[in-house]
């Protein structure tokens, strides 16, 4: 299976036996949601993941997802508040028990940032309000647009408002410090608004003394991020299309085409892309997904996503293992169709510092397609060649060898890559002979098949793939 599966862990899946079954069913990446749980809890889950890796013999990556500047309502005097269309209510930044007249909102600059006429959405858009006026200090008066039941502690979205919140809250900074001590592989930044948010996070990661630096996933869930998507893709290491908040902050009918366009841009940039939110949400309570959910998973694979993410389905759902197994079957069915492969043929190479490597990789892909090669084998120190190869979506298996185990774990998020650890750095001929023999002995390739080897010459020259060889399995071992 080439498309990867990201599973959010929680009470339904943090048991070692359940998680081991999920890994065996097809999980590639375990997501830790720092919107919930203490540091002690997450540390225990990380230990469980590593134990399950050892027990199953399968490696999985760890994705730590920062909460970001999430805006919420406070507690209420009653379990809920019933509002009719046209009802007037005050949102205040002073902590209070909410009533039908006044509720607390956690965003301290709310009354200063919102403007009359702007829309305020609560509880994933279930309730909409229009700003009538704000005093610029601590209160804003809103009118209920559609009415309904307002629940405490629900999330608030401000699709029309230029928010002044920092991209990393105090909680995020504390979580980040903890995460960087845990040797995780990816960090997701929520509510990204511009490339500056990514640059700030990377500076913090680079300044931390941890030896293994995690890569960054930019979560696209705000209109400002969609507008700045090219700069964000350039600044980040991967993208997550978080369709839940994105579909609230923007007209929901726009999300499918936004998804397709972002995936296409990520492939062209050689950056992994995750499609997330409500992939198989019916399986939180049911043993089967809906037909619409099956189509959603299938279309995300057809669009070219590197990975699909499950949230409540695996964190709190009744059937976490079954959800993974069914998603895996859907992915496998779609990947049997040749139309999803070699999607960047005819792509124009751009002159730059990586031009030589890009040219070698592009022609390796062309050669793989023409020769119907069974495997493309690459030796990498930095990961650049592996990421770029995967972005071309070859039908041939992509087998990546590295002496960096942390890097190999990062590849678990990337489409089509099978990673192998190799501690030795020899001359190119011996290295190629050794890795090909490993694949042959473990039945990844077979005698007589075409195989393409990509490597640096000399073998220890880091960061430059400059050699491509085509041969038959068995000719060079």
ChimeraX attribute file (.defattr): number of C-alpha atoms within 10 A of each C-alpha:
attribute: neighborCount
match mode: 1-to-1
recipient: residues
	/A:1	16
	/A:2	21
	/A:3	24
	/A:4	26
	/A:5	26
	/A:6	27
	/A:7	30
	/A:8	24
	/A:9	25
	/A:10	23
	/A:11	10
	/A:12	19
	/A:13	25
	/A:14	22
	/A:15	15
	/A:16	17
	/A:17	12
	/A:18	15
	/A:19	25
	/A:20	24
	/A:21	19
	/A:22	22
	/A:23	25
	/A:24	18
	/A:25	18
	/A:26	22
	/A:27	26
	/A:28	25
	/A:29	27
	/A:30	24
	/A:31	23
	/A:32	23
	/A:33	19
	/A:34	19
	/A:35	14
	/A:36	12
	/A:37	11
	/A:38	11
	/A:39	14
	/A:40	9
	/A:41	13
	/A:42	22
	/A:43	14
	/A:44	12
	/A:45	20
	/A:46	19
	/A:47	14
	/A:48	18
	/A:49	24
	/A:50	16
	/A:51	15
	/A:52	24
	/A:53	18
	/A:54	12
	/A:55	12
	/A:56	12
	/A:57	12
	/A:58	15
	/A:59	19
	/A:60	24
	/A:61	25
	/A:62	27
	/A:63	26
	/A:64	27
	/A:65	24
	/A:66	24
	/A:67	20
	/A:68	22
	/A:69	20
	/A:70	16
	/A:71	19
	/A:72	18
	/A:73	24
	/A:74	21
	/A:75	20
	/A:76	20
	/A:77	13
	/A:78	12
	/A:79	10
	/A:80	15
	/A:81	17
	/A:82	12
	/A:83	19
	/A:84	13
	/A:85	13
	/A:86	14
	/A:87	16
	/A:88	19
	/A:89	19
	/A:90	22
	/A:91	22
	/A:92	25
	/A:93	21
	/A:94	14
	/A:95	13
	/A:96	15
	/A:97	14
	/A:98	24
	/A:99	17
	/A:100	17
	/A:101	12
	/A:102	18
	/A:103	24
	/A:104	23
	/A:105	27
	/A:106	20
	/A:107	20
	/A:108	17
	/A:109	17
	/A:110	26
	/A:111	21
	/A:112	16
	/A:113	17
	/A:114	23
	/A:115	20
	/A:116	13
	/A:117	14
	/A:118	16
	/A:119	21
	/A:120	23
	/A:121	20
	/A:122	21
	/A:123	18
	/A:124	17
	/A:125	17
	/A:126	13
	/A:127	19
	/A:128	21
	/A:129	24
	/A:130	19
	/A:131	22
	/A:132	17
	/A:133	18
	/A:134	21
	/A:135	13
	/A:136	14
	/A:137	14
	/A:138	17
	/A:139	23
	/A:140	23
	/A:141	20
	/A:142	24
	/A:143	23
	/A:144	20
	/A:145	19
	/A:146	14
	/A:147	17
	/A:148	15
	/A:149	12
	/A:150	19
	/A:151	20
	/A:152	21
	/A:153	17
	/A:154	15
	/A:155	19
	/A:156	23
	/A:157	22
	/A:158	19
	/A:159	20
	/A:160	15
	/A:161	14
	/A:162	12
	/A:163	16
	/A:164	12
	/A:165	16
	/A:166	12
	/A:167	21
	/A:168	21
	/A:169	15
	/A:170	11
	/A:171	14
	/A:172	21
	/A:173	15
	/A:174	12
	/A:175	19
	/A:176	21
	/A:177	13
	/A:178	14
	/A:179	24
	/A:180	21
	/A:181	13
	/A:182	16
	/A:183	16
	/A:184	20
	/A:185	26
	/A:186	24
	/A:187	26
	/A:188	25
	/A:189	24
	/A:190	24
	/A:191	25
	/A:192	27
	/A:193	25
	/A:194	22
	/A:195	19
	/A:196	14
	/A:197	20
	/A:198	25
	/A:199	15
	/A:200	12
	/A:201	19
	/A:202	18
	/A:203	10
	/A:204	14
	/A:205	20
	/A:206	13
	/A:207	10
	/A:208	15
	/A:209	10
	/A:210	13
	/A:211	10
	/A:212	19
	/A:213	20
	/A:214	25
	/A:215	18
	/A:216	24
	/A:217	27
	/A:218	30
	/A:219	26
	/A:220	26
	/A:221	23
	/A:222	24
	/A:223	19
	/A:224	16
	/A:225	20
	/A:226	18
	/A:227	12
	/A:228	14
	/A:229	21
	/A:230	16
	/A:231	14
	/A:232	25
	/A:233	23
	/A:234	15
	/A:235	18
	/A:236	20
	/A:237	22
	/A:238	26
	/A:239	25
	/A:240	26
	/A:241	25
	/A:242	23
	/A:243	24
	/A:244	16
	/A:245	21
	/A:246	26
	/A:247	19
	/A:248	22
	/A:249	22
	/A:250	17
	/A:251	11
	/A:252	13
	/A:253	9
	/A:254	11
	/A:255	18
	/A:256	14
	/A:257	10
	/A:258	15
	/A:259	21
	/A:260	16
	/A:261	12
	/A:262	22
	/A:263	25
	/A:264	19
	/A:265	15
	/A:266	23
	/A:267	23
	/A:268	16
	/A:269	17
	/A:270	22
	/A:271	23
	/A:272	27
	/A:273	31
	/A:274	28
	/A:275	26
	/A:276	19
	/A:277	19
	/A:278	19
	/A:279	24
	/A:280	27
	/A:281	20
	/A:282	17
	/A:283	22
	/A:284	20
	/A:285	13
	/A:286	15
	/A:287	14
	/A:288	17
	/A:289	18
	/A:290	14
	/A:291	9
	/A:292	11
	/A:293	18
	/A:294	17
	/A:295	13
	/A:296	16
	/A:297	23
	/A:298	18
	/A:299	16
	/A:300	24
	/A:301	23
	/A:302	17
	/A:303	17
	/A:304	25
	/A:305	28
	/A:306	29
	/A:307	26
	/A:308	25
	/A:309	26
	/A:310	26
	/A:311	22
	/A:312	22
	/A:313	31
	/A:314	30
	/A:315	22
	/A:316	18
	/A:317	21
	/A:318	18
	/A:319	19
	/A:320	26
	/A:321	23
	/A:322	18
	/A:323	26
	/A:324	24
	/A:325	18
	/A:326	18
	/A:327	24
	/A:328	19
	/A:329	14
	/A:330	15
	/A:331	24
	/A:332	16
	/A:333	12
	/A:334	18
	/A:335	19
	/A:336	12
	/A:337	10
	/A:338	9
	/A:339	11
	/A:340	16
	/A:341	18
	/A:342	19
	/A:343	16
	/A:344	17
	/A:345	14
	/A:346	9
	/A:347	10
	/A:348	10
	/A:349	11
	/A:350	10
	/A:351	10
	/A:352	8
	/A:353	8
	/A:354	13
	/A:355	13
	/A:356	16
	/A:357	20
	/A:358	22
	/A:359	17
	/A:360	19
	/A:361	23
	/A:362	21
	/A:363	13
	/A:364	22
	/A:365	25
	/A:366	18
	/A:367	18
	/A:368	23
	/A:369	17
	/A:370	9
	/A:371	14
	/A:372	14
	/A:373	21
	/A:374	21
	/A:375	23
	/A:376	25
	/A:377	24
	/A:378	25
	/A:379	28
	/A:380	26
	/A:381	18
	/A:382	14
	/A:383	19
	/A:384	17
	/A:385	24
	/A:386	27
	/A:387	21
	/A:388	20
	/A:389	23
	/A:390	25
	/A:391	27
	/A:392	23
	/A:393	23
	/A:394	26
	/A:395	24
	/A:396	21
	/A:397	22
	/A:398	22
	/A:399	21
	/A:400	23
	/A:401	22
	/A:402	21
	/A:403	16
	/A:404	17
	/A:405	15
	/A:406	17
	/A:407	22
	/A:408	24
	/A:409	21
	/A:410	21
	/A:411	25
	/A:412	26
	/A:413	29
	/A:414	26
	/A:415	28
	/A:416	26
	/A:417	22
	/A:418	17
	/A:419	22
	/A:420	19
	/A:421	14
	/A:422	16
	/A:423	11
	/A:424	9
	/A:425	13
	/A:426	13
	/A:427	13
	/A:428	18
	/A:429	13
	/A:430	13
	/A:431	19
	/A:432	22
	/A:433	14
	/A:434	16
	/A:435	21
	/A:436	22
	/A:437	17
	/A:438	15
	/A:439	18
	/A:440	16
	/A:441	11
	/A:442	9
	/A:443	10
	/A:444	13
	/A:445	20
	/A:446	16
	/A:447	11
	/A:448	11
	/A:449	15
	/A:450	20
	/A:451	25
	/A:452	24
	/A:453	19
	/A:454	24
	/A:455	25
	/A:456	21
	/A:457	15
	/A:458	15
	/A:459	19
	/A:460	15
	/A:461	13
	/A:462	14
	/A:463	15
	/A:464	23
	/A:465	25
	/A:466	17
	/A:467	17
	/A:468	18
	/A:469	14
	/A:470	16
	/A:471	14
	/A:472	15
	/A:473	21
	/A:474	17
	/A:475	9
	/A:476	13
	/A:477	16
